[in-house]
Amino acid sequence: MSYTRVLTERRRALASARAARGDLDAAVGDLIGVYRAHPLPTLTGAAGIGFVLAQLRVGGGLIRAGMRIASGPAWGLVRQYLRGLS
């Protein structure tokens, strides 16, 4: 392959990765919005999905990533609540 073709493919792959990252950021933002509006049903749904994924033996990395995404807003709300008490 020529250098220019490889460089073009690299740029195309980088643009695709950036678009996917933007879509993922938007999806996480939507999930956080839903969680803030309805925390208990969202956590219940996440626990149910986690249970099903564990039964299907989906990779642990995917489950850990989901837990980090779900737990971030939860800890933020707990901290906010505790600050309100003091």
C-alpha positions as CSV (number, residue, x, y, z in Angstrom):
1,M,0.0,0.0,0.0
2,S,1.1,3.5,-0.6
3,Y,1.7,6.0,2.2
4,T,-1.1,8.3,1.0
5,R,-3.6,5.4,0.9
6,V,-2.7,4.4,4.5
7,L,-2.8,7.9,5.7
8,T,-6.3,8.4,4.1
9,E,-7.5,5.2,5.7
10,R,-6.1,6.3,9.1
11,R,-7.9,9.6,8.8
12,R,-11.1,7.9,7.9
13,A,-10.8,5.5,10.8
14,L,-10.1,8.3,13.2
15,A,-13.1,10.3,12.0
16,S,-15.3,7.2,12.4
17,A,-13.9,6.7,16.0
18,R,-14.6,10.3,16.9
19,A,-18.2,10.0,15.6
20,A,-18.7,6.8,17.6
21,R,-17.3,8.5,20.7
22,G,-19.7,11.4,20.2
23,D,-22.6,9.0,19.8
24,L,-21.6,7.2,23.0
25,D,-21.2,10.5,24.9
26,A,-24.7,11.5,23.8
27,A,-26.1,8.2,24.9
28,V,-24.5,8.5,28.3
29,G,-25.8,12.0,28.6
30,D,-29.3,10.8,27.8
31,L,-28.9,8.0,30.4
32,I,-27.8,10.4,33.0
33,G,-30.8,12.6,32.3
34,V,-33.1,9.7,32.7
35,Y,-31.4,8.6,35.9
36,R,-31.7,12.1,37.4
37,A,-35.4,12.2,36.5
38,H,-36.2,8.6,37.7
39,P,-33.3,7.2,39.8
40,L,-35.0,4.1,41.3
41,P,-36.5,2.7,38.1
42,T,-33.3,3.4,36.3
43,L,-31.2,1.5,38.9
44,T,-33.7,-1.3,38.9
45,G,-33.5,-1.6,35.2
46,A,-29.7,-1.5,35.2
47,A,-29.6,-4.2,37.9
48,G,-31.9,-6.4,35.8
49,I,-29.8,-5.9,32.7
50,G,-26.6,-6.6,34.7
51,F,-28.2,-9.9,36.0
52,V,-29.1,-11.0,32.5
53,L,-25.7,-10.2,31.2
54,A,-24.1,-12.1,34.0
55,Q,-26.3,-15.1,33.2
56,L,-25.2,-14.9,29.6
57,R,-21.6,-14.6,30.7
58,V,-20.9,-11.4,28.9
59,G,-17.4,-10.1,29.4
60,G,-16.6,-8.6,32.8
61,G,-15.1,-5.5,31.2
62,L,-18.4,-4.6,29.7
63,I,-20.2,-5.1,33.0
64,R,-17.6,-3.0,34.9
65,A,-18.0,-0.2,32.3
66,G,-21.7,-0.2,32.7
67,M,-21.4,-0.1,36.5
68,R,-19.0,2.9,36.3
69,I,-21.5,4.7,34.0
70,A,-24.4,3.9,36.3
71,S,-22.7,4.6,39.6
72,G,-21.2,8.0,38.6
73,P,-24.5,9.9,38.7
74,A,-25.6,7.9,41.8
75,W,-22.6,9.0,43.8
76,G,-23.1,12.6,42.6
77,L,-26.7,12.5,43.9
78,V,-25.6,11.0,47.2
79,R,-22.9,13.7,47.7
80,Q,-25.4,16.4,46.8
81,Y,-27.8,15.0,49.3
82,L,-25.2,14.7,52.0
83,R,-24.1,18.3,51.4
84,G,-27.7,19.4,51.8
85,L,-27.8,17.7,55.3
86,S,-24.8,19.6,56.6
